Every structure is written in C-alpha cells, then in structure tokens.
Amino acid sequence: MTFRKLPPLGMLRSFEAAARHISFARAGDELGVTAAAVSQQVKGLEEHLGQMLFLRRPQGLSLTEAGLSYLTVLRDAFDRLGAGTDELFHGRSGSDVSVRVTAGFAHLWLAPRLARFLAAEPTIRLRLLTTLWTPLEIDAEADFEIRCGIGAWPQLTAYPLTRDRLFPVCAPALAEGLQRPLPHEYLGRQRLIHVASFAEGWNDWFRGAGGTAQPGANGVTFDTATLAVDLALAGGGFMLGRSCFVDALLAEGRLVAPCAAGIKSTEAFYLVERAGERLPRPARLFRDWILAEAARQIT
C-alpha cells in the first residue's frame, strides 16, 4: 500500500472553516480557538502544499483559484466521512432526511413543492416534523430546521428562503363592490385576523402604510398562519398576508389584495443547519433543491 502524506487534520479543518466563512475570526469561533490560531494553521497548510489558498487584503480575505478548488475537495471528503460515520456508528440511514419546520410554512409553502423533490429523488426517505415555536438549538433528530427570524442564531448556518412583504388580503366576496384600494378607516372597522407568532402585525401595517387609522378591537388571533389563512379563505375577515404564504392563493384568485400598500417584513424564513456539520449526500441534495426552489421566488 502506498503511504499518502496528507496534511495534518487540524490544518485541513482550519482551512475548511475559514474558507466557508471567509473569515479567520468566525472560523475560530466555530472551532473554539483564536483567529490567530486559525491563521497560523492555514499558513502552515499553504507552506505544506506550496500554494497560496487565500488572498489577504486590507478589506478582507478571498479565496485563490487553488483555494476554491481545494475547498470543494475537502467539503466532499468531510461530508463522506461524516455520512459514513453516522451510518456505521450512529444508526442513521444514509437515505433519511429529517426536517423540522413550522406548521404554517410546511402547509403553505413547502408541501405544494415537495412532489418535485420526491419525483427527482425517489430513494430518499423524507421526514417532516412540524412545530409552532422555534427553540434555540436544532432538534437532535433533525438534519435541518426551517424557522422564521432575522437569520442570526448562535452556532447555526442559515440560508434565506423568502423575502417577504406584508399586505391585507381577503376572500373575493368580502371586497366585492367596494372601493379599491380600501380606505384604511374602513379596514380598521372590519374583523382583522392576527397571527401571534410573527414580529410584525396589523399595527405595523397601519403605521407603515400611512394614514391615521388604527386596527379596531374586532379581531381573531391564531398562533399559526395555517388557521389564519383558512379563516381568510372562508371569508371570516381580513388577514395581513405574508407574501410567501399568499402569493399562490392570489394567483389562483382564492384571495384578493384590496389595498395597494404593503410593508417589508423584518423577518424571513431560513433553512438552518448546524455550523460545520458534515451532512450525508441525501441531506445535501435536499438543501440544494430547496435553495433552488427559493431562488425562483426571491430573485
């Protein structure tokens, strides 16, 4: 057997983390060492290989062509090693992908698209675990979570799936024969449907859309967007629609947007994974697929 003189594992881990973050400091945070230690390990790897892997400029780091190519090789090697370890020693099937997702996103965004993934990857066994509230850490049983927020969670990598606007929607029958766009004063006197789990609500829309009207006391509050959308579809009131949830329903004519004004949401939905985790190939395929689906909506 030919002996392969590979670079030390510590150097490889430091380079891979630094290349992923494009930052020695963030790589150090992930690995539990200082930025200087990561920089020293990367410099040692460059000397070992006889190639520069980073360009170090006053404005920050950037990968050289050799560094980018080597990152691809390392990510594949680490992913294979992690997947093999999980399958052999941790009892995880290589074809299983587990995703914890909020109930509203699962029903209104993910479920209508899943058939495309399952048709493309028929051997992958997908498990969806729904939740109403987001814990700080990813569930131990899940490869990924889909959560709503600003995209900053400790020790997690977050990929944006949506970029949302908020605007009133209702069943077509509620807006039939009314002036368009609806005056804010009229809307403030109607039954408004609230979703408690989002940062912004009707008060924010009335302020952001201009005018002096405020939402009245006649309303219904849900803890999940699924029930709120169901009531809006049934004509039970006016809902503050989130674009990622209601755009398809507007296109189908099942809901209408009777007001011209909308506001930008400070929150979005993100696909979240543990920073630095080596995912098995089926999980990477799911991640690539859902990010491609999201790119259709947010580009």
URBEL-V124620 format. One line per field, one symbol per residue. burial: + if it has 9 or more other ideal C-beta (glycine too) atoms within 8 Angstrom, else -. Layout:
burial = ???
//
This chain:
burial = ----------++++++++++++++-+++-++---+-+++-++-+++-++---++------+-++-+++-++--++--++-+++-+++------+-+++++++++++++++--++-+++--+--+-+-++++--+---++--++++++++---+--+-+++++-+++++++++-++------+-+-+++-++++++-++-+++-+++--+---+--+--++-+-+++-++-+++-+-+++++++++++-++----+++++-+++-+-+++++++-----+++++++++-+++-++--+--
//
